[in-house]
Amino acid sequence: MDLRGKRAVVTGASAGIGRELSLQLADRGVAKVALLARRTDLLQEVAAECSAKGAKALAVRCDVTDRSSCEAAAREVLADLQQVDVLILNAGMSMGCYFEDIKDMSDGEKLMNLNVMGVANVLHYFLASMPKVRDSRIVVVSSVSGVVGVPFRTFYCASKWALHGFCAALRAEFLEAYGPDKAPKVVVTCPPEVGTSLNTNRLKFGNEETAQFDQKAALPVPVAAQMILDGTVKGDRHHFFAKFWSWIHTFYPCCPARIEDLIVKGVRKSHKAPRYGNM
Ligand SMILES: NC(=O)c1ccc[n+]([C@@H]2O[C@H](COP(=O)([O-])OP(=O)(O)OC[C@H]3O[C@@H](n4cnc5c(N)ncnc54)[C@H](OP(=O)(O)O)[C@@H]3O)[C@@H](O)[C@H]2O)c1
């Protein structure tokens, strides 16, 4: 698959991974890219940078949790793009709180709604505009938390694991409806920690602090975006950033206790989570 001349949509394009993906799509020669998020001032800046790289860029306000906002955004985008070849569903949020310490459960609903329904809502309004060919790409930004259980991320893991099931069913539907030669590819990309504001803006679930993360251990954003676009071009079903994670994904069902031990040791090295004893 060649990104040159393609028309792309990126959610969560105002910051972090989505912003960088948009810029790199422009570098890779997409003809048009629609940038979706709530902060339109930031989207305008990203659009200007994409335009300077030669891609026509549209900044469109969209709250992915609000279906009427998604519908309006899709109408505005499709009036210009006509069709979408690459749809990157990236907007999301994280948490950093032990389940035992949660005070305000409504943050759980917020997180699930953004990370799961935010993907489904946007796909709902754009899917009809995507050509039913193998070169079309639906890219869902999951996480390594979508393949293993990670401490103080119960709802985040639940949201990302849900996306894997959602995408598996979507692939099956495409196969059934369009056959193996025409089914659009559904890529679920699973980054490890990346140096964005996601890890400093975690939902607090009613507490004052969230888990602190050593940003030195994070992957630089441009590297993460480059790897996601490489996986997009290849059409990887599950896209991992290192053989280690692909190994974890394969062997988790066979030796879960051993893998949980590895994950907990890794998290202890890079994270520090407050305990509140709310129970
Ligand atoms: N950073 C990491 O360590 C990491 C690791 C693995 C996976 N991921 C995944 O990567 C994705 C992007 O995260 P990031 O690290 O780039 O985070 P980020 O820097 O905090 O950016 C989050 C983006 O999501 C958008 N967003 C949030 N709520 C939204 C809403 N209701 N409607 C529309 N857009 C919304 C934000 O835009 P507005 O606020 O302008 O709306 C922003 O552009 C997420 O799905 C995350 O789970 C991140």
The ligand as an SDF file (V2000), in Angstrom:
LIG
                    3D

 48 52  0  0  0  0  0  0  0  0999 V2000
    1.3380    8.0620   25.1750 N   0  0  0  0  0  0  0  0  0  0  0  0
    1.3970    6.7790   25.4640 C   0  0  0  0  0  0  0  0  0  0  0  0
    2.1900    6.3420   26.3150 O   0  0  0  0  0  0  0  0  0  0  0  0
    0.5070    5.7890   24.7440 C   0  0  0  0  0  0  0  0  0  0  0  0
    0.8600    4.4380   24.7780 C   0  0  0  0  0  0  0  0  0  0  0  0
    0.0210    3.5200   24.1550 C   0  0  0  0  0  0  0  0  0  0  0  0
   -1.1240    3.9510   23.5140 C   0  0  0  0  0  0  0  0  0  0  0  0
   -1.4290    5.2840   23.5040 N   0  0  0  0  0  0  0  0  0  0  0  0
   -2.6840    5.6910   22.8560 C   0  0  0  0  0  0  0  0  0  0  0  0
   -2.4020    6.6680   21.8820 O   0  0  0  0  0  0  0  0  0  0  0  0
   -3.5430    7.4850   21.6920 C   0  0  0  0  0  0  0  0  0  0  0  0
   -3.1160    8.9480   21.6780 C   0  0  0  0  0  0  0  0  0  0  0  0
   -2.5680    9.2680   22.9350 O   0  0  0  0  0  0  0  0  0  0  0  0
   -1.4470   10.3800   23.1470 P   0  0  0  0  0  0  0  0  0  0  0  0
   -0.3820    9.7530   23.9420 O   0  0  0  0  0  0  0  0  0  0  0  0
   -1.1110   11.0480   21.8960 O   0  0  0  0  0  0  0  0  0  0  0  0
   -2.2650   11.3490   24.1270 O   0  0  0  0  0  0  0  0  0  0  0  0
   -2.3650   12.9460   24.2000 P   0  0  0  0  0  0  0  0  0  0  0  0
   -1.0750   13.5790   23.8520 O   0  0  0  0  0  0  0  0  0  0  0  0
   -2.9540   13.2260   25.5360 O   0  0  0  0  0  0  0  0  0  0  0  0
   -3.4290   13.2790   23.0570 O   0  0  0  0  0  0  0  0  0  0  0  0
   -4.7420   12.8430   23.1670 C   0  0  0  0  0  0  0  0  0  0  0  0
   -5.5210   13.3250   21.9580 C   0  0  0  0  0  0  0  0  0  0  0  0
   -6.8680   12.8380   22.0700 O   0  0  0  0  0  0  0  0  0  0  0  0
   -7.7410   13.9160   21.8520 C   0  0  0  0  0  0  0  0  0  0  0  0
   -8.9970   13.7540   22.5770 N   0  0  0  0  0  0  0  0  0  0  0  0
   -9.1950   13.5260   23.8910 C   0  0  0  0  0  0  0  0  0  0  0  0
  -10.5020   13.4940   24.1660 N   0  0  0  0  0  0  0  0  0  0  0  0
  -11.1510   13.7120   22.9940 C   0  0  0  0  0  0  0  0  0  0  0  0
  -12.5190   13.8070   22.6340 C   0  0  0  0  0  0  0  0  0  0  0  0
  -13.5050   13.6580   23.5270 N   0  0  0  0  0  0  0  0  0  0  0  0
  -12.8180   14.0180   21.3300 N   0  0  0  0  0  0  0  0  0  0  0  0
  -11.8400   14.1660   20.4190 C   0  0  0  0  0  0  0  0  0  0  0  0
  -10.5340   14.0920   20.6960 N   0  0  0  0  0  0  0  0  0  0  0  0
  -10.1980   13.8810   21.9760 C   0  0  0  0  0  0  0  0  0  0  0  0
   -7.0000   15.1550   22.3420 C   0  0  0  0  0  0  0  0  0  0  0  0
   -7.4850   16.3020   21.6590 O   0  0  0  0  0  0  0  0  0  0  0  0
   -8.4100   17.4430   22.2880 P   0  0  0  0  0  0  0  0  0  0  0  0
   -8.1220   17.5230   23.7450 O   0  0  0  0  0  0  0  0  0  0  0  0
   -8.0010   18.6660   21.5150 O   0  0  0  0  0  0  0  0  0  0  0  0
   -9.8020   17.0120   21.9670 O   0  0  0  0  0  0  0  0  0  0  0  0
   -5.5840   14.8410   21.8780 C   0  0  0  0  0  0  0  0  0  0  0  0
   -5.4070   15.2570   20.5470 O   0  0  0  0  0  0  0  0  0  0  0  0
   -4.5320    7.1250   22.8110 C   0  0  0  0  0  0  0  0  0  0  0  0
   -5.5300    6.2820   22.3060 O   0  0  0  0  0  0  0  0  0  0  0  0
   -3.6700    6.3650   23.7950 C   0  0  0  0  0  0  0  0  0  0  0  0
   -4.4000    5.4380   24.5550 O   0  0  0  0  0  0  0  0  0  0  0  0
   -0.6410    6.2200   24.0880 C   0  0  0  0  0  0  0  0  0  0  0  0
  1  2  1  0
  2  3  2  0
  2  4  1  0
  4  5  1  0
  4 48  2  0
  5  6  2  0
  6  7  1  0
  7  8  2  0
  8  9  1  0
  8 48  1  0
  9 10  1  0
  9 46  1  0
 10 11  1  0
 11 12  1  0
 11 44  1  0
 12 13  1  0
 13 14  1  0
 14 15  2  0
 14 16  1  0
 14 17  1  0
 17 18  1  0
 18 19  2  0
 18 20  1  0
 18 21  1  0
 21 22  1  0
 22 23  1  0
 23 24  1  0
 23 42  1  0
 24 25  1  0
 25 26  1  0
 25 36  1  0
 26 27  1  0
 26 35  1  0
 27 28  2  0
 28 29  1  0
 29 30  1  0
 29 35  2  0
 30 31  1  0
 30 32  2  0
 32 33  1  0
 33 34  2  0
 34 35  1  0
 36 37  1  0
 36 42  1  0
 37 38  1  0
 38 39  2  0
 38 40  1  0
 38 41  1  0
 42 43  1  0
 44 45  1  0
 44 46  1  0
 46 47  1  0
M  CHG  2   8   1  16  -1
M  END
$$$$
